[in-house]
């Protein structure tokens, strides 16, 4: 039987203090043994990030085993090659921890 894996949805943030809190929450999630953290992409709305892969790269630099997920990376607003290259870079930087959710 596969064990239950629990992740944490971090949501979006505003300002440098919000990003610092998000990074602290991700580090804490790893410390308490959660499987992953997840961030959404959204533009011009509260609770989402304009560049979730950048945030996940920052989290990757501060954690070692935590899965790093996008809840909905929006392919309709990005060039597919750019998404593929950036996702591959985050996956390489995190030693294969990227969980790519597309919307």
C-alpha positions in Angstrom: 0.0 0.0 0.0 1.3 3.4 -1.0 1.6 5.8 2.0 -0.4 9.0 2.0 1.6 12.0 0.8 0.7 15.4 2.1 1.7 18.7 0.5 1.1 22.3 1.4 -0.4 24.9 -1.0 1.5 28.1 -0.4 -0.6 30.5 -2.5 0.6 33.8 -3.7 2.2 36.7 -1.9 2.9 40.3 -2.2 6.1 42.2 -1.4 9.4 41.0 0.0 8.0 40.2 3.5 5.4 37.9 1.9 8.1 36.0 -0.1 10.2 35.6 3.1 7.2 34.1 4.9 6.5 31.8 1.9 10.1 30.6 2.1 9.9 30.1 5.8 6.7 28.0 5.4 8.4 25.8 2.7 11.4 25.2 5.0 9.0 24.4 7.9 7.0 22.0 5.6 10.2 20.1 4.9 11.2 20.1 8.6 7.9 18.5 9.6 8.1 15.9 6.9 5.6 17.1 4.3 5.9 15.6 0.8 5.7 18.8 -1.2 4.7 22.5 -1.6 2.6 23.9 -4.4 2.3 27.3 -5.8 -0.3 28.7 -8.4 0.2 30.9 -11.3 -2.1 33.9 -11.8 -1.9 37.4 -13.1 -3.5 40.5 -11.7 -5.2 38.6 -8.9 -4.5 38.1 -5.2 -3.4 34.6 -4.1 -1.3 33.6 -7.1 2.2 34.2 -8.5 3.2 35.7 -11.8 6.3 33.5 -11.9 5.9 30.3 -9.9 9.0 28.6 -11.3 11.2 31.4 -9.9 9.7 31.0 -6.5 10.2 27.2 -6.7 13.8 27.7 -7.6 14.3 29.8 -4.5 12.6 27.1 -2.4 14.8 24.5 -4.0 17.9 26.4 -2.9 16.7 26.3 0.7 15.4 22.7 0.9 16.8 19.2 0.0 14.0 16.7 -0.3 10.7 18.6 -0.6 8.7 18.2 -3.8 8.2 21.5 -5.7 4.9 21.8 -7.5 3.0 24.2 -9.7 -0.8 23.8 -9.3 -1.5 25.4 -12.6 1.3 26.8 -14.8 -0.6 28.6 -17.5 0.6 27.4 -20.9 -1.7 29.8 -22.7 0.2 32.8 -21.6 3.8 31.5 -22.2 5.8 30.2 -25.1 5.9 26.4 -24.7 9.7 26.2 -25.3 10.3 28.8 -22.6 8.2 26.8 -20.1 10.1 23.6 -21.0 13.5 25.2 -20.6 12.7 26.9 -17.3 11.0 23.8 -15.9 14.0 21.7 -16.9 16.3 24.2 -15.1 14.3 24.1 -11.9 14.1 20.3 -12.1 17.9 20.1 -12.5 18.6 22.7 -9.8 16.4 20.7 -7.4 17.8 17.3 -8.3 14.5 16.1 -9.9 12.0 17.5 -7.3 9.8 19.5 -9.7 6.1 18.4 -10.0 4.8 20.3 -13.0 1.0 20.9 -13.0 -0.2 22.6 -16.2 -3.3 24.6 -16.8 
